Amino acid sequence: MPTTTSTSTPTPAYTSNATPASTPEVFRPIIPVEDVLTGQVQRLHASPDGALWLITDEGVARMQDGTWRVYLTDFTGELVGIDAAGRVWVVSEDMMQITAFRQSQDTAWDGASWIAYGADEGWSPVTLEDERYRGIGWGQSDGMGGFWLTTPQDVRFFDGQRWKVFTPEAMGMGEVGPEALWATFAMEIAESTGMIWVGECDWGGPGPFGGQGVRWFDGSTVSEAALTTSGQNWHGADSPVGTGCVTVIEEDGQGRIWMGVDDSLWRYEPAFGEWTEFAPPEPPVDWTRFGFAHAIALDPSNDPWPAMVLCGASCYGKIVLYRVQDGAWTQIGEALEFGGFLPPHELVVDATGTRWLFWAGSVYRVGEGVLEPVPGLGFVRHIVVGAAGRVWFVVRHEGRDVLRTLNTGAED
C-alpha cells in the first residue's frame, strides 16, 4: 500500500490577545449541575437521538427537548458507556460481569430494569495484576446496533444478545512487552466506512514502552471463527503502523483516519489506501523529546491540532499544542505543565462561522494567527459534541459546576 512522508517545518506560534472583550453571547448557560444531580461530574454523553446525558459519580440524568429526567441514582461499579439503544452499561467492581440498565417500553423512567451478562453471556472476567490500571474505555456504538468496549486486556463487542471478546491475538497483535506494567487500547468507529479501528500501547512508569500498532476490523459479521482465528477480519499487521505505541485515533470530516503512533502523527486515506506520516519538529523545551500524542482535535478544514507530550526522564511534565497544516507544525502557545490528565480539547464552529478552541480548561476564539481567550466562563471540565454538531460543556465557575452550550445553529 502506498506510503508518503510529510516534511515537518516549525512555523511561528499563534499569539494570544490578553485583553478580550466580555463573554460572547454564543456561550449560553443552561443549568447548574447541582440542580439536576448531586456528585462530581464524570462525563457528558450525546446520543444519536439528540439527548444529552449528564453523568456524575452519584447518578445519571438525561435531557431531551429541554426536559431533564433522572435515569439512575443507585449503582455500584464502573459506568463504561451508554449505547445507541439507551442502555447504561456498568461493570461490576470485581469485573466478573457487566450489567445493562434499560428503561422499559413505557414512558416512565422508574420502570427500568437491570440485565446482567456474565460468563454464560460471553463476558470474560477482566483480570488485573495491579488494580491501579483497571480503566475500561468509554463504549462506542457502531451503525449496526453493536456496542464496543476496550479493556486493559482486549476489545469487546455486544451484538444485542451476547458479548464477544477479541484478544490481541485474535486482532493479529502480539503479546504485551515484558517491560510494560499495563496496556491500553485506543478505539475509533469510522462513520464513513463502519470500520472499527483499534490501537494498542504498552506502558511503564516513565511512559510508553512501544506497542502493537493499529488494526482495523472490516465490518464483516462478527462470528465465533473471527474470535478464534488469529487476525481474521482484522487488518493492519503489515501496514506502516503495524507496530508502535498508539494513543489516539480520530476520523475527520473526509473519512480520513488520524492516529498518534509513538512520537508521530499518521493519516490514512481509505479512498486511496494511502498512508502519510507527519513527524514533529524539534521539541520547544530543552532536554526533552516528543513522547506521544495525548489527544487530537480536528478543525473545519480537517487539519489536526495534536496535544504532544514532552518527555525527559519520564513522560509526565510538559505538554504542547500544535496545528498541523500541509505538513507544517505550528506551535499554539507555550508548553504547559502536564501530570497525565487534561480536560478534553475540541475545536468547533458556531453558527456565524467563528472557530472556538477548547484547550487545557480554557476557551479561545481562533483568528488568523491569534487566539483570543474568552473571559468569565470558568474552568472547562467536560465537553461533548452531539451528532447534529451541538456543543455542550461543563465549567467550574465560582465554586459551582454549570452546564453551558455553544450556539452552533443546531439548537433545539
N, C-alpha and C positions, 0 to 999 in steps of 0.2 A: 504494500500500500504506500502511496506517495507520502513523503515527509519533507517539510520545508522548515528552515530555521530563520527566525526573525532576529535581526541585529538589535541590540539594545543600546540606546544612547541617552545619558542623563540630559534632562532639559530643565529650564528654570522652574522653580516651585511656584505654586499658587501663592498669592499674598492674601492676607486677612485684613479685612476692614474692621478696625476696632471700635468704630463709632456708628453702630447700626441704628436704624430708626426703631420705633416701637414695634411690638409683636404684631406680625401681619394678621389680618382678619381671616386668612385662609386656614389658620390653625384654630379650630373650634373646640372648646371644652364640651364634653358630653356629660360626665358624672364622676364624682369622687368614688373610687373603688369601694371604700368602706360602706357606701350606701347600697352596694349590691352584695358584697361578700366580705367576710372577715378573713384575716390571714394575710400572708405575704404573697404578692403576685409572683407566679411562677412562669406564666406564658399567656400569650394571646394566640388564638387559632381562628382562622376564617374558613368556613366550609363552603362547598360549591353552591349551596342554595342561598348564599348571601348572608347567612347568620354569622355573628361574631361570638366566640366563646372566650370567657374570662376564667382563668384558672389560677387559684391560689393554693397554698398548702393546706387549706381547710375546706375547699369546696370548688364546685364548677357551676358556672351560670352561662346562660345563652341569651343573646339579644337578637331579635328579628323584628323588623318593621317597628323599631323603636321601643319594643316591649321586652323587659327582662323576665326570665324565669329561672329560678334556682334549680339546677339539674341534679346536683349531687353534693351532699354535705357530710357524709359519714362513710369514709372508706379507709382502709389500711393498705399499704403497699405503695408502689410507684406508678403514677399515671403516665402512660407512654404514648398516648395518641387518641385521636378522635377520627373515625373513618367517615367515608362519604355517606354511609347509611345512618350516621348519628350515634354509633356505638362508642362509648367511652371505654378505653382499654386500660386495665390496671394489672400490673404484675405483682404477685404476692411477695411478701418480704423475704421468704426463703427461695423465691424464684422457681418454685416447683410447678406453678400453674399461672395461667393468665385468665382474667375474667373480663367479660364484656357487660357493661351496664347499658341497657337499651330501653327507651321509652316504649310503652305499649302502643297499640294501634289507635287508641282514642287520643283525645287532646290533652288528657290530664297527665302532668309530669309525675305525679305520685303513683302512677300505675307502672312505673319502670321496674325492671327485674334484673337480677344477675344471672349470667350464664358462665359457668366455669369450664375451662379447657385444660386438661392435664395430659398425661401420657397416652391415654386412650383416644384422645382427640388430636394427637400429633405433636403436642407441645413437649419439648425436651427440657429437663432442668438446666438452668444456667449455672454452671459450676465455676467458682472463682477461687483462685489461690489467695487473693487479697481482697477484702471487702471494700477497700478504697476505690477499686476500679470496677465498679458494678454498673456503670452507666449504660442504659439502653437508649438508642437514638429515638427521636420523635418519629412516630409512624407516618407513612405516606400511603395514600390511596392511588391505585392505578385507574385507568379508564375502563377497566373490565369488571369492576366490582371487587377486586382484590385489595388486600391491605398488607403492607410490607413493614418489617421492623429490622433493625440491626441490633445485635447484642455484642458483648465483648468477645464472642467466640464464633459467631456465624450470622447468616441472614435468614429471616423467617418470613413466610408468606401464608396469609389466611385466605382461603378460596370461597369463604361464605359458610363452610361447614367444618373444615379441619385446618390445622396448622401443618405446614411443611417446612422442613429445615434444610437450608443449603449450607453445608460445611465449606470451609475454604477449599478442601479437596474437590468437592462437587463443583466449585466455581473455577477449577483449574488453577488454584493457587497452591503454594507450598506451605510448610509449617512456619509458625512464628519463630523468628530468630532466637537462639539460646540466650543472647544478652538482654533481650527485652523483658520487661516486667509485666506489660499488658499490651493489648492490641485494640485498635479502634477501626470501625468501618464507616466510611462516608458513602452516602447514597443519594441519587437523584433519579426521579422518574421523569423521563422526557415526554412532554406533552405532544410534541410534533411527531414522534415515532412510536411511542409506547414502550421504548426500551428502558430496562432497569439498569442503571449504571452504579457500580459498586467499586470503591477503592479501599485499600487496607494500609494501615501504618502500624509499625512496631514502635513501642515507646519504652524509655527508661527514665531514670531520674533527671539526667541532663537534657533530655529531649528525644528526637526521633532516632531510631536505630535502623533506618531503611524500612522496607515493606514489600508487600506482594503485588503492588501496582494496581491497575484498573482492569475490571472485567465488565462486560455488558451482556445482559440477557436479551435474547432476540424477540421476546414477546410470545413465543410459542406456548401452547398449553402446558402448564406445569404438571408433570407426570411423575410417578414413582421412579421411572427409569432416569429421569433428569436428576433425581436426588442421589442416585447411587452410582451413576456413570460419571466419572471424572470429566468435568468440562462440558458435558452435553448441554447444548443450548446456551452455554456461556462462551464468550469470545474475548480475545484481547491478550492472551498469553504471549503471542508473537508480535504484538504491537510495540511501538516505541515507548509506551508507558506500561509495559508488561511487568516491570519491577519498580520499586521505589515507594517512598512514604507518600501516601495520598491523604490529604487533609480536608479537601473541599471539592465539590463538583457542582456546577451550576449550568443550566441551559439558558441561552439568550433568546431574544425575540425572533431570530432567524433559524432557530433549531440547532444552532451550533453548541457544542459542549465544551465548557471551560473547566479546567481542573488544576489544582495545585499539586505538583508531584515533586518531592524533595524541595529544592530551592527555586524551581522554575514554574512558570505557567505554561500549560499546553492547551491548544484548541483543536477540536476535531470537527470537521465539516462533513456531516453524513451524506450530503448530496454528491460529494466528490471523493469520499473516503480519504481525505487529506488531513494530515497532522501537521501542526505548526508549533514550534517551541518559542517561547518568549523568555529568554534568560534575563535576569535583573541586572542593573548597573552595579557599580561599586557601592558598597554599603555607606550610608551617610554618617555613620558613627565609627570613629577609630577603634581598631582592635576588635571589630565584630565581623560576622559573616551572616548572610541570609540563611535562616533555618527552614522555614516553611510558611505557606500562606495560611493565616488564621481564618480569613473569610474573604469572599469576593462579592462586591456589589456590581451590578451592570447598569449602565446609563441608557438613555433612549437611543443612542447611537450604537448600542451593543458593545461599547468599549468597557473593559473590566477595570474596576477600582480595587485592586487587591490590598489587603492589610497584611504586610510582611513582617514576620517576627525576626528580630536580630538576635544572634547567638554569640556568646563568648565561651566561657567555661560551661555555661548552661544556656538554655533557650528561653529563659524567663527573666526578662529585664527591660527590653525595649521593643517597640513596635512602630512601624511607619507605614503611612498610607500613600499609594501611588495611583495614578491613572495611566493606563497603557493604551496608546493610540498610534496606529500604524507602526507598531514595533518600538516606539519610543516611550520610555518610562518618565512620567512627570511626578516629582515628589509633591505631596499635598501636606503642607505644614511641617512641623518638626516631629522628630521621633518622640513618642510618648512612653511613659512607664507602662510595663506590661507584666502582670503577675499570673497570667494564664487565663484570664477572663476579661472580656469587654462586652458591653451591650451590643446586640446585633446592629450591623450597619447596612443601610439601604440608600439608594439614590432614586428618587421618584419625581414625577412631574405633576404640577397642579393643573387646574382647569384653564389657566391662562398660558400654559407652556413654560412656566418658571420651574427650574430644576432645584431640588432641595436635597442636600446631603445629610443623612443621619449618621453621625460618626462619634464614637467614644463618649456617648452620653449627651452630645450637643447636636444642634441642627444649624445648617448653614445654607444660605442662598448661594447658588453657584452661578457666577457670572463669567465673563471672558477673562480667565486668569485671576479672578478674585473670588474669595469666599467671604460672605458677609454673615457673621453669627446672628442668630435670632435671639433677642433678649426676652427675659420674662417667662420662658416656658418651664424652666427647671431641668432636672437631670432625666434624660430619656432612658428608661429601663427596659422597655419591651416595644417591639413594633411588628406589625404583620400587614401584608398587602393581600387583599382579597382577590377573588377570581375576576371581578369587574374592574380591578385597579384601585379600589378604595383603600385608603391607608388609615390604620388605627395605631395609636401608640399610647403608652402609659408613661407619665412623667412624675417624678418626685418633686413637689413644689410646696415649700413652707410646711414641711412635715407630713404632707398628705400625698397619696398616690391618686392621680387624676387621669381618667381616660379622655383622650382627645382624638380628633380626626382631622385629616387634611382634605380640603376641597379639591378633588381631582376630576370633578364632573361626573362621578359615579355615586352621587348621593342618593339616598332613598327618596 
